[in-house]
Amino acid sequence: MADMQIITARVEALRRDASERDARHQTVFDARAQKIENIAPGSMPDAWPRPITANVLDTSARQLAENLAPLPSLNCAPGIVTSERQKRMVAKRTKIAYSYIIDSGLKRQMPTGCDWYLTYGAIPIVVEPDFEAGRPRIRIDNPMKHYAQQDLSGKVISYTKIWREGARQLAAKFPEFANQILGSTKDQYGRQVTGDTELEVVKYCDKDTYVLYMPERRNLVLMQTDNLFGKVPVALGRKPTWDDQDRGQFDDVVWPMLARNRVAMLGLQATQQTVRAPLAIPTDVQKIPFGDDAIIRTNSPDKIRRVGTDMPQVAWQQDAMLQQEVMKGTRTPASATGDVNASIITGRGVDALNGGYDIQVATGQLIIGDALERALEIAFEMDEKYWPDAKKSISGVINGTPFEESYTPAKDINGNYRVSVSYGFASGMNPNQALVFLLQLRGDQLVSRDFVQRQLPMDIDVAQLQSQVDQEQTVDALKQGIFAMASSIGIMAQQGMDPTMILTKMAKLIELRDKMPMHEAILSAFQPEPQPAPNSQDAGAPGAPGGPGEGQGPGGVPFGINPTTGAPGGIAPGQAEMGPGGKPDVMQLLAGLTNGGRPTASASVKRSVPA
């Protein structure tokens, strides 16, 4: 195990290097929590301890996080898959990857994780072994006060997380150290310590060791163990930055938002002063009555007024400018919140306003998807390393279809950790734009129907959906045929035919439809009537109905058919299509008229030899 002095010195160095980043994170946190006194002490009056303007940082972060939160689709194919065995193995590994996400509750964690990514500029995804359940768990860590070291390839080589937790809760988690945690009445800074006092906890991890200790208790080590995994099980996604520090999306918007709140507070103060301004009256007024419907007697009533303070026009201009700067800083267009000063005809302009917003969503999905890929690869490797021969059962729902599968990590994973994460063809578009774009591609036959179904912005099972569509189309075709047959009943009656049988079957179809599906009702209603039973004296004759070889002659050949030529019995070869005895049919009799108008007829004999 590593020396604690080396670990503590390394952690302190990391904290010093990231002190500026931590200060920015704390400022944004206080701004979203409306703790303005921590940012600008004395800026809020006693009567209004909280801002009176909307918390733009919080609403913008939540709205953009909700667009980023949906989980992507997974595919564990290592390349082009052709054989059925490879397809089954890919499908099984894909189900295993989905089981990691389902069992870890990652769908529930994504909105908060995306919010942290936007606010603090990073999203650490930690993979931890659950030895009780015998499988890895994926967890999104709070990026506040996290310190990650990465090599040139972006792989995390050490990960440190610092947080504060109540002394009583820590003593309950580590009862063997309860006396050391609660024993001291004062911390190292001389502050009084009670059970509710929050103490700092440090968790450090590298490829060799895990350490959990408390700096405020003289580096009391709560836990230290070897890292049997041999690498840091953390995948880190970071927002694009122009330097080596994590920068959130709202670091530079805090002060414009506070300035706008200050302008609003001054406007409120001016309004209050105007309402409560002193009353100016002429000099001939000796008594000033107060109360409802009070009457002031004077010769100059036009001179009675309140000495108010009018809001200058520049104040409203300043408020509008600050609001515009805040919207620019958060990169949130007015159309994203529904505040659009345009008619429905200007939809193209609204789409142009949303362009930058959609790019943010696409970029965020790219970075979060990459981090999720690496986290799932770590989960595959951890599953195979810790539980190689354990037979496990998994279940869940993929694309709206439930599944249940069993696997053995050493056999079914077998060193293949590759996972592909995709947010779909229409990544970054809102659902309406994506649907219109896909329909346009499909209408010009640029893509297949299967491609459009797989890219739809909804959770569906493509195979099951197409099967249902085919069934519906077939049933519709059957109904159209039945409707056409029913519409011909009048013509049949005019021609002297009896439509009773069709009417009876249609009535039976209506009766059966309430009891069974349409296609089963059609089969039952239009089932042919059974044939009458044959006479007993003919039942045993070959080829007779009910007798041996019904409808067949010797050797299984249909009765009355020449087994050699396939022609009806008694017909010479080459005369199967001719009249009796090989006579030519009527179509072969050439009829015409002479120049005098008399009919003439001629006959010809045509012999054909079968090929």
C-alpha positions as CSV (number, residue, x, y, z in Angstrom):
1,M,0.0,0.0,0.0
2,A,1.1,3.5,-0.7
3,D,2.4,5.7,2.1
4,M,-0.2,8.1,3.6
5,Q,2.2,11.0,3.7
6,I,2.7,10.7,-0.1
7,I,-1.0,10.5,-0.7
8,T,-1.9,13.4,1.5
9,A,0.9,15.5,-0.1
10,R,-0.4,14.6,-3.6
11,V,-4.0,15.5,-2.6
12,E,-2.9,18.9,-1.2
13,A,-1.0,19.7,-4.4
14,L,-4.1,18.9,-6.5
15,R,-6.2,21.1,-4.3
16,R,-3.8,24.0,-4.7
17,D,-3.7,23.7,-8.4
18,A,-7.5,23.6,-8.7
19,S,-8.2,26.4,-6.1
20,E,-9.3,28.9,-8.8
21,R,-11.6,26.3,-10.3
22,D,-13.1,25.4,-6.9
23,A,-13.8,29.1,-6.2
24,R,-15.7,29.4,-9.5
25,H,-17.7,26.3,-8.8
26,Q,-18.6,27.6,-5.3
27,T,-19.7,30.9,-6.7
28,V,-22.0,29.3,-9.3
29,F,-23.3,27.0,-6.6
30,D,-24.2,29.9,-4.3
31,A,-25.8,31.8,-7.2
32,R,-28.0,28.9,-8.1
33,A,-28.9,28.4,-4.4
34,Q,-29.7,32.1,-4.1
35,K,-27.1,32.6,-1.4
36,I,-26.2,36.1,-2.6
37,E,-24.6,37.2,0.7
38,N,-21.8,34.6,0.1
39,I,-21.0,36.2,-3.2
40,A,-21.6,39.9,-2.6
41,P,-22.0,40.6,1.1
42,G,-24.3,43.6,1.9
43,S,-25.8,43.8,-1.6
44,M,-29.3,42.6,-0.4
45,P,-31.5,44.7,1.8
46,D,-32.8,43.3,5.0
47,A,-36.4,43.5,3.7
48,W,-35.5,41.4,0.6
49,P,-32.9,38.8,1.6
50,R,-33.5,36.9,-1.7
51,P,-33.3,38.2,-5.3
52,I,-36.6,39.3,-6.9
53,T,-35.6,38.3,-10.4
54,A,-35.9,34.8,-11.9
55,N,-33.0,32.4,-11.3
56,V,-31.9,32.3,-14.9
57,L,-28.9,30.0,-14.1
58,D,-31.1,27.4,-12.5
59,T,-33.8,27.4,-15.1
60,S,-31.3,27.4,-18.1
61,A,-29.3,24.5,-16.6
62,R,-32.4,22.4,-15.8
63,Q,-33.9,22.9,-19.3
64,L,-30.7,22.1,-21.2
65,A,-30.0,19.1,-18.9
66,E,-33.5,17.7,-19.6
67,N,-32.6,17.8,-23.4
68,L,-29.3,16.0,-22.7
69,A,-30.7,13.4,-20.2
70,P,-32.2,10.7,-22.5
71,L,-30.0,7.6,-22.7
72,P,-28.4,6.7,-26.0
73,S,-28.7,3.3,-27.8
74,L,-26.0,0.7,-27.3
75,N,-24.4,-1.7,-29.8
76,C,-21.6,-4.2,-28.9
77,A,-20.8,-5.3,-32.5
78,P,-17.0,-5.3,-32.9
79,G,-17.3,-4.8,-36.7
80,I,-19.3,-6.2,-39.6
81,V,-21.3,-9.2,-38.3
82,T,-22.4,-11.8,-40.9
83,S,-23.0,-15.2,-39.3
84,E,-26.0,-16.0,-37.1
85,R,-23.6,-17.1,-34.3
86,Q,-21.9,-13.7,-34.3
87,K,-25.2,-11.9,-34.3
88,R,-26.4,-13.9,-31.3
89,M,-23.2,-13.1,-29.4
90,V,-23.5,-9.4,-30.2
91,A,-27.1,-9.4,-29.1
92,K,-26.1,-11.1,-25.8
93,R,-23.3,-8.6,-25.1
94,T,-25.7,-5.7,-25.9
95,K,-28.2,-7.1,-23.4
96,I,-25.4,-7.3,-20.8
97,A,-24.5,-3.7,-21.4
98,Y,-28.1,-2.6,-21.0
99,S,-28.3,-4.6,-17.8
100,Y,-25.5,-2.6,-16.3
101,I,-27.4,0.6,-17.1
102,I,-30.7,-0.7,-15.8
103,D,-29.4,-2.2,-12.6
104,S,-27.4,0.9,-11.8
105,G,-30.4,3.2,-12.3
106,L,-28.5,5.3,-14.8
107,K,-31.7,6.6,-16.4
108,R,-32.6,8.2,-13.0
109,Q,-29.1,9.7,-12.6
110,M,-28.8,11.2,-16.0
111,P,-30.8,14.5,-15.5
112,T,-28.7,15.3,-12.4
113,G,-25.4,14.2,-14.1
114,C,-26.1,16.4,-17.1
115,D,-27.0,19.3,-14.9
116,W,-23.6,18.9,-13.1
117,Y,-21.9,18.6,-16.5
118,L,-23.3,22.0,-17.6
119,T,-22.8,23.8,-14.3
120,Y,-19.3,22.5,-13.4
121,G,-17.9,21.5,-16.9
122,A,-17.3,17.8,-16.1
123,I,-19.1,14.5,-15.6
124,P,-17.2,11.8,-13.7
125,I,-18.7,8.3,-14.2
126,V,-17.5,5.9,-11.5
127,V,-17.7,2.1,-11.9
128,E,-17.8,0.3,-8.5
129,P,-18.0,-3.5,-7.8
130,D,-21.1,-4.6,-6.0
131,F,-19.9,-7.8,-4.3
132,E,-23.3,-8.5,-2.7
133,A,-25.1,-8.6,-6.1
134,G,-22.0,-9.9,-8.0
135,R,-22.0,-7.2,-10.7
136,P,-20.6,-3.8,-11.4
137,R,-22.5,-0.6,-10.7
138,I,-22.2,2.7,-12.6
139,R,-22.6,6.0,-10.6
140,I,-22.3,9.6,-11.7
141,D,-20.2,11.5,-9.2
142,N,-20.7,15.2,-8.2
143,P,-17.8,17.1,-10.0
144,M,-17.5,19.7,-7.2
145,K,-14.1,19.2,-5.5
146,H,-13.1,16.3,-7.7
147,Y,-9.5,16.1,-8.8
148,A,-8.6,13.7,-11.6
149,Q,-5.2,13.1,-13.2
150,Q,-5.1,11.9,-16.7
151,D,-2.3,10.6,-19.0
152,L,-1.8,11.7,-22.6
153,S,-4.4,9.3,-23.9
154,G,-7.1,10.7,-21.5
155,K,-7.1,7.7,-19.3
156,V,-7.6,8.6,-15.6
157,I,-4.6,7.5,-13.5
158,S,-5.8,9.0,-10.1
159,Y,-9.1,10.2,-8.8
160,T,-9.7,12.2,-5.7
161,K,-13.1,13.3,-4.3
162,I,-13.6,15.6,-1.3
163,W,-16.9,16.2,0.4
164,R,-18.3,17.2,3.8
165,E,-20.6,15.0,5.9
166,G,-22.1,15.2,9.4
167,A,-20.0,13.9,12.2
168,R,-22.8,11.7,13.5
169,Q,-23.4,10.1,10.1
170,L,-19.7,9.3,9.8
171,A,-19.6,7.8,13.2
172,A,-22.6,5.6,12.3
173,K,-20.9,4.5,9.1
174,F,-17.6,3.7,10.8
175,P,-18.5,2.8,14.4
176,E,-14.9,1.5,15.1
177,F,-13.7,5.1,14.7
178,A,-16.7,6.8,16.5
179,N,-14.5,8.0,19.4
180,Q,-11.9,9.6,17.2
181,I,-14.7,11.2,15.0
182,L,-16.8,12.5,17.9
183,G,-14.3,12.6,20.8
184,S,-12.8,16.0,20.1
185,T,-14.9,19.0,21.1
186,K,-12.9,21.3,18.7
187,D,-11.5,20.8,15.3
188,Q,-8.0,21.7,14.1
189,Y,-9.2,25.3,13.5
190,G,-10.5,25.7,17.1
191,R,-14.2,25.5,16.1
192,Q,-16.7,23.8,18.3
193,V,-17.6,20.3,17.0
194,T,-21.1,18.7,17.6
195,G,-22.8,15.7,16.1
196,D,-24.3,17.9,13.4
197,T,-20.9,19.5,12.4
198,E,-19.8,18.7,8.9
199,L,-16.4,17.3,8.6
200,E,-14.2,16.9,5.5
201,V,-13.7,13.4,4.0
202,V,-11.2,12.6,1.2
203,K,-11.4,9.6,-1.1
204,Y,-8.3,8.8,-3.1
205,C,-7.9,6.1,-5.7
206,D,-5.1,5.1,-8.1
207,K,-4.1,1.8,-9.8
208,D,-2.6,0.5,-6.6
209,T,-4.8,1.6,-3.6
210,Y,-8.1,3.0,-2.3
211,V,-7.9,5.4,0.7
212,L,-10.6,7.1,2.7
213,Y,-9.4,9.6,5.4
214,M,-10.4,12.7,7.3
215,P,-7.9,15.7,7.2
216,E,-9.7,17.4,10.1
217,R,-9.0,14.4,12.4
218,R,-5.3,14.4,11.8
219,N,-5.6,12.4,8.6
220,L,-7.6,9.6,10.3
221,V,-7.7,6.7,7.9
222,L,-11.2,5.3,7.7
223,M,-10.4,2.7,5.0
224,Q,-7.4,1.6,3.0
225,T,-7.3,-1.4,0.7
226,D,-5.4,-2.6,-2.4
227,N,-7.0,-1.9,-5.8
228,L,-7.4,-5.4,-7.2
229,F,-8.8,-4.1,-10.4
230,G,-5.4,-2.7,-11.4
231,K,-6.7,0.6,-12.9
232,V,-8.8,3.6,-11.9
233,P,-12.5,2.7,-12.7
234,V,-13.5,6.2,-13.6
235,A,-14.5,7.6,-17.0
236,L,-14.3,11.4,-17.2
237,G,-16.2,13.7,-19.6
238,R,-15.1,17.3,-19.8
239,K,-16.6,20.3,-21.6
240,P,-14.5,21.9,-24.3
241,T,-12.1,24.4,-22.7
242,W,-9.5,26.8,-23.9
243,D,-7.1,26.1,-20.9
244,D,-6.5,23.2,-18.6
245,Q,-9.3,24.0,-16.2
246,D,-12.9,22.8,-16.0
247,R,-15.2,25.7,-16.8
248,G,-18.9,25.5,-16.5
249,Q,-21.4,27.1,-18.8
250,F,-22.4,29.7,-16.3
251,D,-19.1,30.8,-14.7
252,D,-19.3,34.3,-16.4
253,V,-23.0,34.8,-16.1
254,V,-23.2,35.1,-12.3
255,W,-22.3,38.8,-12.1
256,P,-24.6,40.0,-15.0
257,M,-27.4,38.1,-13.2
258,L,-26.6,39.8,-9.9
259,A,-26.4,43.2,-11.6
260,R,-29.8,42.7,-13.2
261,N,-31.2,41.8,-9.8
262,R,-29.6,45.0,-8.4
263,V,-31.3,47.1,-11.1
264,A,-34.6,45.4,-10.2
265,M,-34.1,46.2,-6.5
266,L,-33.4,49.8,-7.3
267,G,-36.6,50.0,-9.4
268,L,-38.6,48.5,-6.6
269,Q,-37.1,51.0,-4.1
270,A,-37.9,53.9,-6.5
271,T,-41.5,52.6,-6.8
272,Q,-41.8,52.4,-3.0
273,Q,-40.4,55.9,-2.6
274,T,-42.8,57.3,-5.2
275,V,-45.8,55.7,-3.5
276,R,-44.7,56.9,0.0
277,A,-43.5,60.3,-1.2
278,P,-44.5,63.5,0.8
279,L,-47.6,65.5,-0.2
280,A,-47.1,69.0,-1.7
281,I,-49.9,71.4,-1.1
282,P,-50.6,75.2,-1.7
283,T,-49.9,77.7,1.0
284,D,-53.6,78.5,1.5
285,V,-54.3,75.0,3.0
286,Q,-54.3,75.3,6.8
287,K,-55.6,71.8,7.7
288,I,-54.7,68.5,6.0
289,P,-57.4,65.8,6.6
290,F,-56.4,62.1,6.2
291,G,-58.4,59.0,5.6
292,D,-60.7,57.7,2.9
293,D,-62.5,60.3,0.8
294,A,-60.8,63.1,2.7
295,I,-61.5,66.7,1.4
296,I,-58.8,69.3,1.1
297,R,-60.1,72.8,0.6
298,T,-57.9,75.1,-1.5
299,N,-58.0,77.6,-4.2
300,S,-55.3,75.8,-6.2
301,P,-56.2,72.1,-6.4
302,D,-53.9,71.6,-9.4
303,K,-50.9,72.2,-7.1
304,I,-51.7,69.3,-4.8
305,R,-49.4,66.3,-5.7
306,R,-46.9,63.9,-4.3
307,V,-43.2,64.7,-4.6
308,G,-42.3,61.5,-6.5
309,T,-39.2,60.2,-8.2
310,D,-39.7,59.2,-11.8
311,M,-37.7,56.2,-13.1
312,P,-35.3,57.5,-15.8
313,Q,-35.6,55.9,-19.2
314,V,-32.0,54.7,-19.1
315,A,-32.9,52.4,-16.2
316,W,-35.2,50.4,-18.4
317,Q,-32.6,50.3,-21.1
318,Q,-30.0,49.1,-18.7
319,D,-32.4,46.3,-17.5
320,A,-33.0,45.2,-21.1
321,M,-29.3,45.2,-21.9
322,L,-28.5,43.1,-18.8
323,Q,-31.2,40.6,-19.6
324,Q,-29.8,40.2,-23.1
325,E,-26.3,39.7,-21.7
326,V,-27.6,37.0,-19.4
327,M,-29.3,35.2,-22.2
328,K,-26.2,35.4,-24.3
329,G,-24.0,34.1,-21.5
330,T,-26.3,31.1,-20.8
331,R,-26.6,30.5,-24.6
332,T,-30.3,30.0,-24.2
333,P,-32.5,31.6,-26.9
334,A,-35.8,33.1,-26.1
335,S,-37.5,30.5,-28.3
336,A,-36.2,27.7,-26.1
337,T,-38.5,29.0,-23.2
338,G,-41.4,29.8,-25.5
339,D,-40.8,33.6,-25.3
340,V,-40.8,34.4,-29.0
341,N,-42.0,37.7,-30.3
342,A,-43.0,36.5,-33.8
343,S,-46.0,35.0,-35.6
344,I,-46.2,31.3,-36.6
345,I,-45.3,32.3,-40.1
346,T,-41.8,33.1,-39.0
347,G,-41.0,29.6,-38.1
348,R,-37.8,29.6,-40.2
349,G,-36.5,32.4,-38.0
350,V,-37.3,30.5,-34.9
351,D,-35.4,27.5,-36.2
352,A,-32.4,29.8,-36.9
353,L,-32.6,31.0,-33.3
354,N,-32.6,27.4,-32.0
355,G,-29.5,26.5,-34.1
356,G,-27.0,27.3,-31.4
357,Y,-29.1,25.6,-28.8
358,D,-29.2,22.4,-30.9
359,I,-25.5,22.5,-31.3
360,Q,-25.0,22.6,-27.6
361,V,-27.2,19.5,-27.2
362,A,-25.3,17.6,-30.0
363,T,-21.9,18.6,-28.4
364,G,-23.0,17.5,-25.0
365,Q,-24.3,14.2,-26.3
366,L,-21.0,13.6,-28.0
367,I,-18.9,14.1,-24.8
368,I,-21.3,12.3,-22.5
369,G,-21.7,9.4,-24.9
370,D,-17.9,9.0,-25.1
371,A,-17.6,8.9,-21.3
372,L,-20.4,6.4,-21.1
373,E,-18.7,4.2,-23.7
374,R,-15.5,4.1,-21.6
375,A,-17.5,3.5,-18.4
376,L,-19.3,0.5,-20.0
377,E,-16.0,-0.9,-21.2
378,I,-14.7,-0.7,-17.6
379,A,-17.8,-2.4,-16.4
380,F,-17.3,-5.3,-18.9
381,E,-13.7,-5.7,-17.8
382,M,-14.6,-5.5,-14.1
383,D,-17.4,-8.1,-14.5
384,E,-15.0,-10.5,-16.2
385,K,-12.2,-10.0,-13.7
386,Y,-14.1,-10.2,-10.4
387,W,-16.7,-12.8,-11.4
388,P,-15.3,-14.8,-14.4
389,D,-17.1,-18.1,-13.8
390,A,-20.3,-17.0,-12.1
391,K,-23.5,-17.7,-14.1
392,K,-25.7,-14.7,-14.0
393,S,-29.3,-14.0,-15.0
394,I,-30.3,-10.5,-16.3
395,S,-33.6,-9.0,-17.4
396,G,-34.9,-5.7,-18.6
397,V,-36.5,-3.8,-21.5
398,I,-34.7,-2.8,-24.7
399,N,-36.5,-0.6,-27.2
400,G,-39.8,-1.4,-25.6
401,T,-39.3,-5.2,-25.7
402,P,-38.7,-7.2,-22.4
403,F,-35.7,-9.6,-22.4
404,E,-34.3,-12.3,-20.1
405,E,-30.9,-13.7,-20.6
406,S,-28.2,-15.7,-18.7
407,Y,-24.5,-15.4,-19.2
408,T,-21.0,-16.3,-17.9
409,P,-18.5,-13.4,-18.1
410,A,-15.5,-15.5,-19.0
411,K,-17.4,-17.2,-21.8
412,D,-19.7,-14.5,-23.2
413,I,-17.5,-11.4,-22.6
414,N,-14.2,-13.1,-23.3
415,G,-12.0,-10.0,-23.4
416,N,-14.4,-8.2,-25.9
417,Y,-15.2,-4.9,-24.1
418,R,-16.0,-2.7,-27.1
419,V,-19.3,-0.8,-26.8
420,S,-20.7,1.7,-29.3
421,V,-23.0,4.5,-28.0
422,S,-25.2,6.4,-30.4
423,Y,-27.7,9.2,-29.9
424,G,-29.2,8.6,-33.3
425,F,-29.0,10.2,-36.7
426,A,-30.9,13.3,-35.6
427,S,-28.7,14.1,-32.6
428,G,-29.2,17.6,-31.4
429,M,-32.5,18.1,-33.2
430,N,-35.8,18.5,-31.3
431,P,-38.3,15.6,-32.0
432,N,-40.4,17.7,-34.4
433,Q,-37.4,18.6,-36.6
434,A,-36.0,15.1,-36.5
435,L,-39.4,13.6,-37.6
436,V,-39.8,16.0,-40.5
437,F,-36.2,15.5,-41.7
438,L,-36.6,11.7,-41.6
439,L,-39.9,11.8,-43.5
440,Q,-38.3,14.0,-46.2
441,L,-35.4,11.5,-46.6
442,R,-37.9,8.6,-46.8
443,G,-40.1,10.4,-49.3
444,D,-37.2,10.8,-51.7
445,Q,-36.2,7.1,-51.2
446,L,-32.8,8.1,-49.8
447,V,-33.2,5.8,-46.8
448,S,-35.0,2.6,-46.1
449,R,-38.1,2.3,-43.9
450,D,-36.1,0.3,-41.4
451,F,-33.5,3.1,-41.1
452,V,-36.3,5.7,-40.4
453,Q,-37.9,3.4,-37.7
454,R,-34.6,3.0,-35.9
455,Q,-33.9,6.7,-35.9
456,L,-37.3,7.8,-34.6
457,P,-37.1,10.0,-31.4
458,M,-39.0,7.4,-29.4
459,D,-38.5,4.1,-27.7
460,I,-39.8,1.3,-30.0
461,D,-39.0,-2.3,-31.0
462,V,-38.4,-2.0,-34.8
463,A,-39.0,-5.7,-35.6
464,Q,-42.2,-5.9,-33.6
465,L,-43.4,-2.6,-35.0
466,Q,-42.9,-3.7,-38.6
467,S,-44.7,-7.0,-37.9
468,Q,-47.7,-5.2,-36.5
469,V,-47.7,-2.8,-39.6
470,D,-47.6,-5.8,-42.0
471,Q,-50.5,-7.5,-40.1
472,E,-52.6,-4.3,-40.2
473,Q,-51.9,-3.9,-43.9
474,T,-52.9,-7.5,-44.6
475,V,-56.1,-7.2,-42.6
476,D,-56.9,-4.0,-44.4
477,A,-56.5,-5.8,-47.8
478,L,-58.8,-8.7,-46.6
479,K,-61.4,-6.2,-45.6
480,Q,-61.2,-4.4,-48.9
481,G,-61.7,-7.7,-50.7
482,I,-64.7,-8.5,-48.6
483,F,-66.2,-5.0,-49.2
484,A,-65.7,-5.5,-53.0
485,M,-67.5,-8.8,-52.8
486,A,-70.4,-7.3,-50.8
487,S,-70.8,-4.5,-53.3
488,S,-71.3,-7.0,-56.1
489,I,-74.5,-8.5,-54.4
490,G,-76.8,-6.2,-56.4
491,I,-75.2,-7.1,-59.7
492,M,-75.5,-10.8,-58.8
493,A,-79.2,-10.4,-58.1
494,Q,-79.8,-8.6,-61.4
495,Q,-78.2,-11.4,-63.2
496,G,-80.5,-14.0,-61.5
497,M,-77.8,-15.4,-59.2
498,D,-78.6,-16.2,-55.6
499,P,-76.6,-13.9,-53.2
500,T,-78.0,-15.6,-50.1
501,M,-74.7,-17.5,-49.4
502,I,-72.6,-14.3,-49.5
503,L,-75.1,-12.5,-47.2
504,T,-75.0,-15.4,-44.8
505,K,-71.2,-15.4,-44.6
506,M,-71.1,-11.6,-44.2
507,A,-73.6,-11.8,-41.3
508,K,-71.6,-14.6,-39.7
509,L,-68.4,-12.5,-40.1
510,I,-70.1,-9.7,-38.1
511,E,-71.1,-12.1,-35.4
512,L,-67.6,-13.7,-35.1
513,R,-65.7,-10.3,-35.1
514,D,-66.8,-9.6,-31.5
515,K,-65.3,-12.9,-30.4
516,M,-62.0,-13.1,-32.3
517,P,-59.5,-11.1,-34.4
518,M,-60.5,-10.1,-37.9
519,H,-58.4,-12.6,-39.8
520,E,-59.6,-15.5,-37.6
521,A,-63.2,-14.4,-38.1
522,I,-62.7,-14.3,-41.9
523,L,-61.3,-17.8,-41.9
524,S,-64.2,-19.1,-39.9
525,A,-66.9,-17.3,-41.8
526,F,-65.7,-18.3,-45.2
527,Q,-64.6,-21.9,-44.4
528,P,-65.9,-24.2,-47.2
529,E,-68.8,-26.5,-46.4
530,P,-67.9,-30.1,-45.7
531,Q,-68.3,-32.5,-48.7
532,P,-71.2,-35.1,-48.4
533,A,-70.2,-38.6,-47.3
534,P,-69.7,-41.2,-50.2
535,N,-71.9,-44.3,-50.7
536,S,-70.6,-47.4,-48.9
537,Q,-70.4,-49.4,-52.1
538,D,-68.0,-46.9,-53.7
539,A,-66.0,-46.1,-50.6
540,G,-63.5,-48.8,-51.1
541,A,-62.8,-48.2,-54.8
542,P,-59.4,-46.8,-55.7
543,G,-59.6,-43.1,-56.2
544,A,-63.1,-42.8,-54.7
545,P,-63.6,-40.3,-51.9
546,G,-62.8,-41.9,-48.6
547,G,-61.2,-44.9,-50.2
548,P,-57.5,-45.8,-50.5
549,G,-55.6,-43.3,-52.6
550,E,-58.5,-40.8,-52.7
551,G,-58.2,-38.8,-55.9
552,Q,-55.2,-40.9,-57.0
553,G,-54.6,-43.8,-59.3
554,P,-51.8,-46.4,-59.1
555,G,-48.4,-45.0,-58.1
556,G,-49.9,-41.9,-56.5
557,V,-50.7,-40.3,-59.9
558,P,-54.0,-38.4,-59.9
559,F,-56.9,-40.5,-61.1
560,G,-57.5,-40.4,-65.0
561,I,-54.1,-38.9,-65.7
562,N,-51.5,-40.6,-68.0
563,P,-48.5,-41.1,-65.7
564,T,-46.1,-40.9,-68.6
565,T,-47.2,-37.8,-70.5
566,G,-49.3,-36.1,-67.7
567,A,-52.2,-35.7,-70.2
568,P,-55.7,-36.9,-69.6
569,G,-56.3,-40.6,-70.3
570,G,-57.0,-41.7,-73.9
571,I,-55.3,-38.7,-75.5
572,A,-52.6,-39.3,-78.0
573,P,-49.2,-37.5,-77.5
574,G,-49.3,-34.0,-79.0
575,Q,-53.2,-33.8,-79.0
576,A,-53.7,-32.7,-75.4
577,E,-54.7,-29.1,-76.5
578,M,-56.8,-30.3,-79.5
579,G,-60.3,-31.4,-80.0
580,P,-61.5,-35.0,-79.8
581,G,-59.5,-37.3,-82.0
582,G,-57.0,-34.5,-82.8
583,K,-59.5,-32.3,-84.6
584,P,-58.6,-28.6,-84.8
585,D,-60.4,-26.3,-82.5
586,V,-62.6,-23.4,-83.6
587,M,-59.7,-20.9,-83.3
588,Q,-57.8,-22.9,-85.9
589,L,-60.6,-22.7,-88.4
590,L,-59.9,-19.7,-90.7
591,A,-63.0,-17.9,-91.7
592,G,-63.2,-15.0,-94.2
593,L,-65.0,-13.4,-97.0
594,T,-64.4,-13.6,-100.7
595,N,-64.4,-10.6,-103.0
596,G,-68.0,-11.3,-103.7
597,G,-69.0,-11.3,-100.0
598,R,-69.5,-15.0,-99.7
599,P,-68.1,-16.8,-96.7
600,T,-65.3,-19.2,-97.2
601,A,-63.8,-21.7,-94.7
602,S,-60.7,-23.7,-94.7
603,A,-59.3,-26.2,-92.2
604,S,-55.8,-27.2,-91.4
605,V,-54.3,-30.0,-89.3
606,K,-51.5,-29.2,-86.9
607,R,-49.5,-31.8,-85.2
608,S,-47.3,-31.1,-82.3
609,V,-44.7,-33.4,-80.8
610,P,-44.1,-33.0,-77.0
611,A,-40.6,-31.8,-76.2
